[in-house]
Amino acid sequence: MITKTTDMKKIKFIHIILFALLLVVSCKQEPIVPEVAVAPDPGPPPIKGSADFTKFVAVGNSFVAGMQGGALFTQGQNNSLAAILNKQFQTVGAPATFNQPNIGASLGWNLFVAQPFLTNNSKPILGRMLLQGASPKPTPQAYAPGNLEALPNPAANPSFMYTGSKTALNNFSVSAITLGQALTPATGGPPPPAANPAFTPFYFRFASSPSPNGTSGSSIMSDAKAAGGTFYLFWLGLDDFFLYAAFGGDPTKAPLTSAGTFAAQFNAALLTASPNTGLLTVDATSKVVIGNFPDIFVMPHFTAVAYNPIPLDAATATAVSTGFAGYNAALNGLVANATAFGISAALATEIGTRKIAFSASSSNKILITDETLTNLGPYFDGLKNAGAITQAQRDALSPYVMVRQTTSSDIIPLATGSVLGTLVGGNPLLVNGVSVPLGDQYVLIPSEITAIRAARDAFNSTIAGFAAVNSSRVALADVSAAMATLVTNKAGVMNSVTITPNINPPTGIFSEDGVHPNSRGYAFLSTVFISAINAKFGSTIPLTDISLYNATGLPIP
């Protein structure tokens, strides 16, 4: 019997994703059916319609800030969704200057990799990912030892703090934040070591008035409101369910926002007339474009890893199967004596699905802990009390009281690849996902997937309802429909450029982290927002020429 008792190491970077991403991502291209390309139509001359683009202000998460490849870095920020939109708005009166809180980092700080914020860290800082290697995989690029330009710790890296005019900013977007974080001063402080789960250094660095105590000071929304925009982009709330999904549905890492809370916060951010909220209460004429949320489960981050990705040779498969022989025998004993142990017919059926099997193949399933399963601990105790197993055998069963192998109904986040197949404590008998069950944060089980989908549906319903009630001032960009169409068609053609919903060069619109778009992907998204603006406000803003923006680069050695 294989034994294992290990605690999952807690990941602590407040409300920001911190997990390794070193999984090989296949560059195999699906067959595509591109749309028929047509000659570009110059369209009517640009007019602003009933909107006023004199002062464009953007509020959002990492998608609006310009994050790519797992990090916020200068080049990506320069091609943020907000910056691309402003460039198009210049055709209808927007000023050329669009102030963003420049990060001033060539590679940025990788939010997908756990790394310390220490001044004496001996390891190089890891920044954005690039496809790298003979079998290309997203690989964080390392700074030279001692280069701290991306370290989000102003005590060790003073240049991390934004020194430009905070009152002249146009883009108030922050990576990996929930809608609630945009409403509270706690997001701007106090910083660690204070126990403040809302804090993020990526807002603290440009907050107009960082909060010393979490209750006073500025918030993202109050800063954005003070900017006095005549036209807004507001696209926040994706991380209210995405972060939960990215952590495998583990609420201790990132909770799932309820539908009621989201609705209240969404209305507060745009309408509530208070000192810290209500973008549209600045005046009675400003307008806004808002976006709904796409199906995150079509993103490469959730499609790249199969539910059965484990390759085993014959010798290893035999060894692992032998190790689980005792566990499987215990399950058989429970089912054979169901009446004696008080096991219902439904539980007997469940137990039958929980046997562990491995074979000499490249498609073995992953061993996981599933918190929705019946805890078999009391029934294993019954076997011991009946003399069917020894105390040592009962102890060996302890790590497996709520385990099963994955099925096609489970979703494996891309980050799980960095853990799957690794050894626990260097012990070749303790292999994560094979002999040691993966914890909750590494797998999305059906109940979690259902909850995430329900949350997205509810959030999108709130957004659609808000746009309908405030139709004279609000345009709704249907990002969900645009992405669904691209996924269904497997490809599209714009500006004589083929785009595909993956990270594969040269057509993919996703960056190397499998979540955030690349520059061309952000340009594509900008066309969705511009189309919504034109339709609602009678403007004729030219759609972005996506051929002017780069896709994901070819793999490097």
C-alpha positions as CSV (number, residue, x, y, z in Angstrom):
1,M,0.0,0.0,0.0
2,I,1.4,3.4,-0.9
3,T,1.3,5.9,1.9
4,K,1.4,9.7,1.8
5,T,0.6,12.4,4.3
6,T,1.6,15.8,3.1
7,D,0.2,19.2,3.6
8,M,-0.5,21.3,0.5
9,K,1.9,24.3,0.7
10,K,-0.2,27.4,0.9
11,I,0.3,30.0,-1.8
12,K,0.2,33.5,-0.3
13,F,0.1,36.5,-2.6
14,I,-3.0,38.4,-1.8
15,H,-5.6,38.1,-4.5
16,I,-3.0,37.6,-7.2
17,I,-2.4,34.3,-9.0
18,L,0.9,32.7,-7.9
19,F,1.5,29.4,-9.5
20,A,4.2,27.8,-11.7
21,L,3.6,27.5,-15.4
22,L,6.1,25.1,-17.0
23,L,3.9,22.7,-18.9
24,V,4.7,21.8,-22.5
25,V,1.9,23.3,-24.6
26,S,1.3,21.6,-27.9
27,C,1.6,23.7,-31.0
28,K,-0.5,21.3,-33.0
29,Q,-3.0,23.3,-35.0
30,E,-6.6,22.3,-35.3
31,P,-8.1,22.2,-38.8
32,I,-9.4,25.7,-39.4
33,V,-12.2,27.0,-41.6
34,P,-11.3,30.7,-42.0
35,E,-13.9,33.2,-43.0
36,V,-13.7,34.6,-46.5
37,A,-11.5,37.7,-46.6
38,V,-12.9,40.7,-48.3
39,A,-11.3,43.9,-49.5
40,P,-11.2,46.5,-46.7
41,D,-14.0,49.0,-46.7
42,P,-12.7,52.4,-45.8
43,G,-16.2,53.2,-44.5
44,P,-17.6,56.7,-43.7
45,P,-15.4,59.5,-42.4
46,P,-14.9,59.2,-38.6
47,I,-17.5,61.0,-36.5
48,K,-18.0,60.8,-32.7
49,G,-21.7,60.6,-32.8
50,S,-23.4,61.4,-29.4
51,A,-20.3,60.4,-27.4
52,D,-17.5,62.8,-26.3
53,F,-14.0,61.4,-26.3
54,T,-12.2,64.5,-25.0
55,K,-11.2,62.6,-21.8
56,F,-11.1,58.8,-22.1
57,V,-10.7,56.9,-18.8
58,A,-10.3,53.1,-18.5
59,V,-11.0,50.9,-15.5
60,G,-10.4,47.2,-15.6
61,N,-8.2,44.2,-14.7
62,S,-5.1,42.8,-16.4
63,F,-6.9,42.6,-19.7
64,V,-7.3,46.4,-19.8
65,A,-3.9,47.0,-18.2
66,G,-2.1,45.1,-21.0
67,M,-0.8,42.0,-19.3
68,Q,0.7,39.4,-21.5
69,G,2.7,36.2,-21.0
70,G,2.0,36.2,-17.3
71,A,3.4,39.7,-16.6
72,L,2.8,43.4,-16.9
73,F,5.8,44.8,-18.8
74,T,6.4,48.0,-20.8
75,Q,5.8,46.6,-24.3
76,G,2.7,44.8,-23.3
77,Q,1.4,47.8,-21.5
78,N,2.0,50.0,-24.5
79,N,-0.4,47.7,-26.4
80,S,-3.1,47.5,-23.8
81,L,-6.7,47.3,-24.8
82,A,-7.2,50.8,-23.4
83,A,-4.2,52.2,-25.3
84,I,-5.3,50.7,-28.6
85,L,-8.8,52.1,-28.1
86,N,-7.5,55.5,-27.4
87,K,-5.5,55.4,-30.6
88,Q,-8.7,54.8,-32.6
89,F,-10.5,57.4,-30.5
90,Q,-8.0,60.0,-31.7
91,T,-9.8,59.9,-35.1
92,V,-12.9,61.5,-33.4
93,G,-11.2,64.0,-31.1
94,A,-9.4,62.1,-28.3
95,P,-6.0,63.7,-27.5
96,A,-2.9,61.9,-28.5
97,T,-1.7,61.6,-24.9
98,F,-3.1,58.7,-23.0
99,N,-1.4,58.4,-19.6
100,Q,-0.9,54.9,-18.1
101,P,1.0,54.1,-14.9
102,N,4.1,53.0,-16.8
103,I,5.6,49.9,-15.2
104,G,9.1,50.6,-16.6
105,A,10.1,47.0,-16.8
106,S,11.3,45.0,-19.9
107,L,10.1,41.7,-18.6
108,G,7.9,42.6,-15.7
109,W,7.1,40.5,-12.6
110,N,5.6,37.1,-13.5
111,L,2.3,36.7,-11.5
112,F,2.0,33.1,-12.6
113,V,5.2,32.0,-10.8
114,A,5.6,31.8,-7.0
115,Q,8.7,34.0,-6.2
116,P,9.7,35.9,-3.1
117,F,9.6,39.6,-2.6
118,L,12.9,39.6,-0.7
119,T,15.7,42.1,-1.2
120,N,18.3,39.4,-0.6
121,N,16.7,36.8,-2.9
122,S,19.6,34.9,-4.5
123,K,17.5,33.7,-7.5
124,P,16.9,35.9,-10.5
125,I,13.5,37.5,-10.9
126,L,11.3,35.8,-13.4
127,G,9.4,37.9,-15.9
128,R,7.1,37.3,-18.9
129,M,6.9,34.0,-20.6
130,L,8.1,33.2,-24.1
131,L,7.7,29.9,-26.0
132,Q,11.0,28.2,-25.6
133,G,12.8,24.9,-26.3
134,A,12.8,22.2,-28.9
135,S,9.4,21.2,-27.6
136,P,8.1,24.7,-27.1
137,K,6.7,25.5,-23.7
138,P,5.8,28.8,-22.0
139,T,9.0,29.6,-20.1
140,P,9.4,32.6,-17.7
141,Q,12.4,34.7,-18.8
142,A,14.9,35.5,-16.1
143,Y,16.4,38.8,-15.4
144,A,20.2,39.0,-14.8
145,P,21.0,38.3,-11.2
146,G,20.7,41.5,-9.1
147,N,18.4,43.2,-11.6
148,L,15.4,44.3,-9.5
149,E,13.6,46.5,-12.0
150,A,10.5,44.4,-11.8
151,L,10.5,43.7,-8.0
152,P,7.1,44.9,-6.6
153,N,8.8,45.9,-3.4
154,P,9.4,49.7,-3.2
155,A,11.7,49.3,-0.2
156,A,14.2,47.3,-2.4
157,N,13.1,48.8,-5.7
158,P,12.0,52.4,-5.3
159,S,11.5,52.7,-9.1
160,F,8.6,50.3,-8.8
161,M,6.5,53.3,-7.6
162,Y,4.9,55.3,-10.3
163,T,6.3,58.9,-10.2
164,G,4.3,60.5,-13.0
165,S,1.3,62.7,-12.4
166,K,-1.3,60.5,-10.7
167,T,-4.0,63.1,-11.3
168,A,-3.3,63.0,-15.1
169,L,-3.8,59.2,-15.5
170,N,-6.2,57.8,-18.0
171,N,-5.9,54.0,-17.3
172,F,-6.7,52.8,-13.8
173,S,-6.6,49.1,-14.6
174,V,-4.9,46.7,-12.2
175,S,-3.8,43.0,-12.8
176,A,-5.7,40.2,-11.0
177,I,-8.3,42.2,-9.0
178,T,-11.9,41.5,-8.2
179,L,-14.6,44.1,-8.6
180,G,-14.8,44.5,-4.8
181,Q,-11.1,45.4,-4.7
182,A,-11.8,48.4,-7.0
183,L,-14.2,49.8,-4.5
184,T,-12.2,49.7,-1.3
185,P,-9.2,51.8,-0.1
186,A,-7.8,48.6,1.4
187,T,-6.5,47.7,-2.1
188,G,-4.1,50.5,-1.8
189,G,-2.9,49.6,1.7
190,P,-1.8,48.9,4.3
191,P,0.8,46.7,2.7
192,P,2.3,43.6,4.3
193,P,3.0,42.6,7.0
194,A,-0.5,43.9,7.8
195,A,-3.3,41.3,7.4
196,N,-5.0,42.9,4.4
197,P,-6.3,40.5,1.9
198,A,-7.4,43.3,-0.5
199,F,-4.0,44.8,-0.9
200,T,-2.1,44.7,-4.2
201,P,1.2,46.5,-4.8
202,F,0.1,47.0,-8.4
203,Y,-2.5,49.6,-7.3
204,F,-0.5,50.8,-4.3
205,R,2.2,52.0,-6.8
206,F,0.0,54.6,-8.4
207,A,-2.8,55.2,-5.9
208,S,-3.4,58.9,-5.5
209,S,-3.6,58.5,-1.7
210,P,-2.4,55.0,-0.5
211,S,-4.5,53.9,2.4
212,P,-2.5,53.7,5.7
213,N,-5.2,51.7,7.5
214,G,-7.5,50.1,4.8
215,T,-10.4,52.4,5.6
216,S,-9.2,55.8,4.5
217,G,-7.3,56.9,1.4
218,S,-8.2,56.5,-2.3
219,S,-9.7,53.5,-4.1
220,I,-9.3,52.5,-7.7
221,M,-12.9,53.8,-8.4
222,S,-12.4,57.1,-6.6
223,D,-9.2,57.8,-8.5
224,A,-10.9,56.9,-11.8
225,K,-13.9,59.1,-10.9
226,A,-11.6,62.0,-10.0
227,A,-10.1,61.8,-13.4
228,G,-13.3,63.3,-14.8
229,G,-13.7,61.3,-17.9
230,T,-16.1,62.2,-20.7
231,F,-16.0,58.6,-21.9
232,Y,-15.2,55.5,-20.0
233,L,-14.2,51.9,-20.6
234,F,-15.3,49.7,-17.7
235,W,-14.5,46.0,-17.9
236,L,-14.1,44.6,-14.4
237,G,-15.4,41.4,-12.8
238,L,-13.8,38.6,-14.8
239,D,-11.5,37.8,-11.9
240,D,-14.5,37.4,-9.6
241,F,-14.8,33.9,-11.1
242,F,-11.6,33.5,-13.1
243,L,-9.3,33.5,-10.1
244,Y,-11.4,30.9,-8.4
245,A,-11.2,28.7,-11.6
246,A,-7.5,29.3,-12.0
247,F,-7.0,28.0,-8.4
248,G,-8.9,24.8,-9.2
249,G,-12.0,26.0,-7.4
250,D,-10.2,26.3,-4.0
251,P,-12.1,29.0,-2.1
252,T,-9.2,29.4,0.3
253,K,-7.0,30.7,-2.5
254,A,-9.7,32.8,-4.3
255,P,-13.4,32.8,-3.4
256,L,-16.1,32.8,-6.0
257,T,-18.1,36.1,-5.8
258,S,-21.9,35.6,-5.3
259,A,-24.3,36.9,-8.0
260,G,-25.9,39.3,-5.5
261,T,-22.6,40.8,-4.4
262,F,-21.5,41.2,-8.0
263,A,-24.7,43.0,-8.9
264,A,-24.4,45.4,-6.0
265,Q,-20.8,46.2,-6.6
266,F,-21.3,46.6,-10.4
267,N,-24.0,49.2,-9.8
268,A,-22.0,50.9,-7.1
269,A,-19.0,51.2,-9.4
270,L,-21.0,53.0,-12.1
271,L,-23.9,54.7,-10.5
272,T,-23.9,55.0,-6.8
273,A,-23.4,58.7,-5.9
274,S,-20.8,58.5,-3.1
275,P,-17.3,59.9,-2.6
276,N,-15.7,56.7,-3.8
277,T,-17.9,55.2,-6.5
278,G,-20.1,56.0,-9.4
279,L,-18.3,56.8,-12.6
280,L,-21.5,58.0,-14.3
281,T,-22.3,60.4,-11.5
282,V,-19.4,62.7,-12.4
283,D,-21.8,64.5,-14.7
284,A,-25.0,63.7,-16.6
285,T,-23.5,63.4,-20.1
286,S,-20.5,61.1,-19.8
287,K,-20.9,57.7,-21.5
288,V,-19.4,54.3,-21.0
289,V,-18.7,51.1,-22.9
290,I,-18.9,48.0,-20.7
291,G,-18.0,44.4,-21.7
292,N,-19.4,41.0,-20.7
293,F,-17.3,38.0,-20.0
294,P,-16.3,35.1,-22.4
295,D,-16.4,31.4,-21.6
296,I,-13.0,31.0,-19.8
297,F,-13.0,27.3,-20.4
298,V,-12.2,27.8,-24.1
299,M,-9.0,29.6,-23.1
300,P,-5.8,27.5,-23.7
301,H,-5.2,27.7,-19.9
302,F,-8.1,25.3,-19.5
303,T,-7.8,23.2,-22.6
304,A,-4.1,22.5,-22.9
305,V,-4.0,19.7,-20.3
306,A,-6.0,16.6,-20.9
307,Y,-7.7,14.8,-18.1
308,N,-5.6,11.7,-18.8
309,P,-2.1,13.1,-19.6
310,I,0.2,10.7,-17.6
311,P,2.6,8.5,-19.6
312,L,3.7,5.3,-17.9
313,D,5.9,2.5,-19.2
314,A,5.0,-1.2,-18.4
315,A,7.3,-1.5,-15.4
316,T,6.1,1.7,-13.7
317,A,2.5,1.0,-14.4
318,T,2.8,-2.5,-12.9
319,A,4.6,-1.1,-9.8
320,V,1.9,1.6,-9.3
321,S,-0.9,-0.8,-9.8
322,T,0.6,-3.2,-7.3
323,G,0.8,-0.4,-4.8
324,F,-2.9,0.2,-5.1
325,A,-3.9,-3.4,-5.0
326,G,-4.6,-3.2,-1.3
327,Y,-6.7,-0.1,-1.7
328,N,-8.8,-1.7,-4.5
329,A,-9.2,-4.8,-2.4
330,A,-10.5,-2.7,0.5
331,L,-13.1,-1.2,-1.8
332,N,-14.1,-4.7,-3.0
333,G,-14.5,-5.8,0.6
334,L,-16.8,-2.9,1.4
335,V,-19.1,-3.6,-1.6
336,A,-19.1,-7.3,-1.0
337,N,-20.3,-6.7,2.6
338,A,-22.4,-3.6,1.9
339,T,-25.2,-4.6,4.2
340,A,-22.9,-5.3,7.1
341,F,-21.2,-2.0,6.8
342,G,-24.4,0.0,6.1
343,I,-23.5,0.9,2.6
344,S,-26.4,2.0,0.4
345,A,-26.8,0.9,-3.2
346,A,-25.8,4.5,-4.3
347,L,-22.7,4.4,-2.2
348,A,-21.8,1.0,-3.5
349,T,-22.0,2.3,-7.1
350,E,-19.8,5.3,-6.1
351,I,-17.2,3.0,-4.5
352,G,-17.1,1.0,-7.7
353,T,-16.0,4.2,-9.6
354,R,-13.2,4.9,-7.2
355,K,-10.9,2.1,-7.9
356,I,-7.4,3.1,-9.1
357,A,-6.0,1.7,-12.3
358,F,-2.9,2.5,-14.3
359,S,-1.6,0.9,-17.6
360,A,1.4,1.0,-19.9
361,S,0.2,3.9,-22.0
362,S,0.5,7.7,-22.6
363,S,-3.1,8.4,-21.3
364,N,-3.3,7.5,-17.7
365,K,-5.8,9.5,-15.5
366,I,-4.7,11.8,-12.6
367,L,-5.3,10.8,-9.0
368,I,-7.1,13.6,-7.2
369,T,-8.9,14.4,-4.0
370,D,-12.5,15.2,-4.6
371,E,-14.3,16.9,-1.7
372,T,-17.7,15.9,-3.0
373,L,-17.0,12.2,-2.5
374,T,-18.2,10.2,0.4
375,N,-15.5,10.0,3.1
376,L,-14.6,6.3,3.3
377,G,-12.7,6.7,6.5
378,P,-15.5,5.4,8.8
379,Y,-16.0,2.4,6.5
380,F,-12.2,1.6,6.4
381,D,-12.5,1.7,10.2
382,G,-15.2,-0.8,10.0
383,L,-13.0,-3.1,8.0
384,K,-10.3,-2.8,10.6
385,N,-12.8,-3.4,13.5
386,A,-14.0,-6.5,11.7
387,G,-10.5,-7.9,11.4
388,A,-10.4,-7.6,7.6
389,I,-7.4,-5.3,7.6
390,T,-4.7,-4.5,10.2
391,Q,-4.1,-1.1,11.8
392,A,-1.1,-0.6,9.6
393,Q,-3.2,-1.2,6.5
394,R,-5.9,1.1,7.8
395,D,-3.3,3.8,8.4
396,A,-2.0,3.3,4.8
397,L,-5.5,4.0,3.5
398,S,-5.8,7.4,5.2
399,P,-4.6,9.5,2.3
400,Y,-7.2,7.9,0.0
401,V,-10.5,8.3,1.9
402,M,-11.8,10.8,-0.7
403,V,-9.9,10.1,-3.9
404,R,-10.6,9.1,-7.5
405,Q,-9.0,9.4,-10.9
406,T,-10.0,12.2,-13.2
407,T,-12.7,11.8,-15.9
408,S,-13.5,13.7,-19.1
409,S,-15.9,15.9,-17.0
410,D,-13.0,17.4,-15.0
411,I,-10.9,20.4,-16.2
412,I,-7.2,20.6,-15.5
413,P,-5.8,24.1,-15.3
414,L,-2.5,24.7,-17.2
415,A,-0.7,25.4,-13.9
416,T,-1.2,21.8,-12.8
417,G,1.4,20.7,-15.3
418,S,4.1,22.1,-13.0
419,V,3.1,19.8,-10.2
420,L,1.9,16.7,-12.0
421,G,4.5,14.0,-11.9
422,T,6.8,15.7,-9.5
423,L,8.2,13.9,-6.5
424,V,7.2,14.6,-2.9
425,G,10.4,15.0,-0.8
426,G,12.4,13.4,-3.6
427,N,10.8,10.1,-2.9
428,P,10.3,8.1,-6.1
429,L,7.3,6.3,-4.6
430,L,5.5,9.6,-3.9
431,V,4.5,11.0,-7.2
432,N,2.0,13.9,-7.4
433,G,-1.0,12.8,-9.4
434,V,0.0,9.2,-9.5
435,S,0.5,7.8,-6.0
436,V,-0.2,11.1,-4.2
437,P,-3.6,12.7,-4.9
438,L,-3.6,16.2,-6.2
439,G,-5.3,18.7,-3.9
440,D,-8.4,20.9,-4.6
441,Q,-6.5,23.8,-6.2
442,Y,-5.2,21.7,-9.1
443,V,-8.4,20.3,-10.6
444,L,-11.8,21.7,-11.4
445,I,-14.4,19.1,-10.7
446,P,-17.9,19.1,-12.2
447,S,-19.6,20.9,-9.3
448,E,-17.0,23.7,-9.4
449,I,-17.3,24.0,-13.2
450,T,-21.1,24.3,-12.8
451,A,-20.7,27.0,-10.1
452,I,-18.2,29.0,-12.3
453,R,-20.5,28.8,-15.3
454,A,-23.5,29.9,-13.2
455,A,-21.5,32.8,-11.9
456,R,-20.5,33.9,-15.4
457,D,-24.1,33.7,-16.6
458,A,-25.3,35.7,-13.6
459,F,-22.6,38.3,-14.0
460,N,-23.3,38.7,-17.7
461,S,-27.1,38.9,-17.0
462,T,-26.3,41.8,-14.5
463,I,-24.2,43.6,-17.1
464,A,-26.8,43.2,-19.9
465,G,-29.5,44.4,-17.5
466,F,-27.5,47.4,-16.5
467,A,-26.9,48.3,-20.2
468,A,-30.6,48.0,-21.0
469,V,-31.8,50.2,-18.1
470,N,-29.1,52.8,-18.9
471,S,-29.3,52.5,-22.6
472,S,-28.8,56.2,-23.4
473,R,-25.4,56.2,-21.8
474,V,-24.1,52.6,-21.9
475,A,-22.8,50.6,-24.8
476,L,-22.4,46.8,-24.3
477,A,-19.5,45.0,-26.0
478,D,-20.5,41.4,-26.4
479,V,-17.1,39.9,-25.9
480,S,-18.7,36.5,-25.0
481,A,-20.3,36.2,-28.5
482,A,-17.2,37.4,-30.3
483,M,-15.0,34.8,-28.7
484,A,-17.6,32.1,-29.1
485,T,-17.8,32.8,-32.8
486,L,-14.1,32.6,-33.2
487,V,-13.9,29.3,-31.2
488,T,-16.7,27.8,-33.2
489,N,-15.2,28.8,-36.6
490,K,-11.7,27.9,-35.3
491,A,-10.4,30.9,-37.1
492,G,-11.2,34.3,-38.6
493,V,-9.7,36.7,-41.1
494,M,-9.3,40.4,-40.4
495,N,-7.2,42.9,-42.3
496,S,-5.9,39.9,-44.4
497,V,-4.6,38.3,-41.2
498,T,-5.8,34.9,-40.0
499,I,-6.4,34.7,-36.3
500,T,-7.1,31.6,-34.2
501,P,-8.2,31.1,-30.5
502,N,-5.0,29.6,-29.2
503,I,-1.4,30.6,-28.5
504,N,0.1,29.0,-31.6
505,P,2.3,31.3,-33.7
506,P,1.7,33.0,-36.0
507,T,-2.1,33.1,-35.8
508,G,-3.0,32.6,-32.1
509,I,-4.4,35.6,-30.3
510,F,-3.6,34.4,-26.8
511,S,-0.2,35.1,-25.2
512,E,2.0,32.5,-23.7
513,D,0.1,32.3,-20.4
514,G,-2.9,30.9,-22.2
515,V,-5.2,33.5,-20.6
516,H,-4.3,37.0,-21.7
517,P,-4.4,38.1,-25.3
518,N,-1.2,39.0,-27.1
519,S,-1.0,42.5,-28.8
520,R,-3.0,41.2,-31.8
521,G,-5.5,39.7,-29.5
522,Y,-6.0,43.0,-27.7
523,A,-6.4,44.7,-31.1
524,F,-9.1,42.1,-32.0
525,L,-10.9,42.8,-28.7
526,S,-10.7,46.5,-29.4
527,T,-12.8,45.9,-32.6
528,V,-15.5,44.4,-30.4
529,F,-15.7,47.4,-28.1
530,I,-15.5,49.9,-31.0
531,S,-18.3,48.1,-32.9
532,A,-20.5,48.4,-29.8
533,I,-19.7,52.1,-29.4
534,N,-20.5,52.8,-33.0
535,A,-23.8,50.9,-32.9
536,K,-24.9,52.6,-29.7
537,F,-23.8,56.2,-30.1
538,G,-23.9,56.7,-33.9
539,S,-20.2,57.1,-34.1
540,T,-18.0,55.8,-37.0
541,I,-14.8,55.1,-35.3
542,P,-12.5,53.1,-37.6
543,L,-12.0,49.5,-36.5
544,T,-8.4,48.7,-35.4
545,D,-6.2,47.3,-38.1
546,I,-5.0,44.1,-36.3
547,S,-2.2,43.5,-38.8
548,L,-0.4,46.4,-37.2
549,Y,-0.1,44.4,-33.9
550,N,2.1,41.4,-33.2
551,A,0.9,37.9,-32.4
552,T,2.8,35.5,-30.2
553,G,6.4,35.1,-31.3
554,L,7.9,32.0,-32.7
555,P,9.7,29.7,-30.2
556,I,13.2,30.7,-29.2
557,P,16.0,28.2,-28.5
